[in-house]
Amino acid sequence: MADQIRGALDAQRPLSVVRLGDGELLTLAADTVLPGEQVQELAPFLPYAGVPRSVPEIRVALAEAIQGADWVGVPISRAPTFQGLLFPVMRHFGIDWSRLKLTSSTINYSLHQSGLLLPVLHGRRVLLIGSRASELGALLLSRGVQVAGIIGAVAGFMDIPRVMQETAAHDFDITLVAAGIPAVVLCTRIAGELGRIALDFGHLADKLVTGELHL
């Protein structure tokens, strides 16, 4: 994956890497493959992750973003709300998983743990999106990474148009998006509409900022 990202950066070619965890899968499963009430019980964290309520418009946008992404990180865990939902949800939305380029849903952590993240970012203009963007920016600057811009917290799916508008105003090579479930749509749109590289960075941003993990 590091080679894929580096190659896209060198060629100035758009690339999107999105990740599907239990939040994304339960959002897609609500009122489709599972009763909405059951999803609310299983996933009380969805509002925090950017989905106050799973509605058809959000499910369609999420499914389309998955189909439009260059790489899709999927869970290795066979737990009921991970791989247990992955294939039923894909069947429901007509997504042929065999036609997707798949990686692990923890590819963000793998890039960091393998020591490949900083080398990919060095010498590139990096835009940061998410509630920890300012703190992450300071950390990356201290490691010699050029931070091209900061866009703060994304207030759920309804905030995606505002974030896209702000993103388009920045000059950058790659963006790290830590914005919960809306990150899937943002990454696909940033690549498709702005022609840039977008990586769904997730909770790795929190762990680096708090010092739980170290760059």
PyMOL commands that set and color helices and strands:
alter all, ss='L'
color gray80, all
select helices_A, chain A and resi 2-11+22-29+36-42+56-68+83-92+97-99+107-113+117-121+133-142+157-168+182-194+204-210
alter helices_A, ss='H'
color red, helices_A
select strands_A, chain A and resi 15-19+71-74+102-104+125-130+146-151+174-178+197-200
alter strands_A, ss='S'
color yellow, strands_A
deselect
rebuild
show_as cartoon
